[in-house]
Amino acid sequence: MAGAIDHLMINANSYEKAVKFYSWLMPKIGYPKSETYKQPPMTGFFSDKGSLWLVHSNPEFLGDSFNKGRIGLREIAFRADSRAEVDSVAKEVESNGGKILDAPKEYDYAPGYYAVFFTDPDGLKLEVVTYSK
């Protein structure tokens, strides 16, 4: 096996806001292609390495919000090639509907670990990280 994730699927309370946010983010971090289906409403962002899909949440869950402490997904981290790429994403997160949680800086997790932590419009925790100096 290749040891890679083929695709991720995210349920979004505000599908339209999520599509707008990820339409900005995904090409910026290396997922240049996208495709949208009408039934059920679903948009995918692709690279040769995999894809991420947005799906409208079921109506009975629209009042729920994301919490990284609940069982299930905690965060999604995307690998950048440089600190400049991390910084570039960080500069545009809030103007595209997300929220910065922790500004770009070097963390003690591993040598050269430089990351920005932020949320999407539904509060899902995301990260863009590089190990370069």
Protein Blocks (a to p, Z undefined) as FASTA:
>chain_A
ZZiafbdcdddfblmlmmmmmmmmmmmnopabccddfbdcddddddfkbccddddddfkl
mmpccdfkbgcjfbdcdddfbfklmmmmmmmmmmnopacfbdcdddfkbghiacdddddf
kopacddddfbZZ
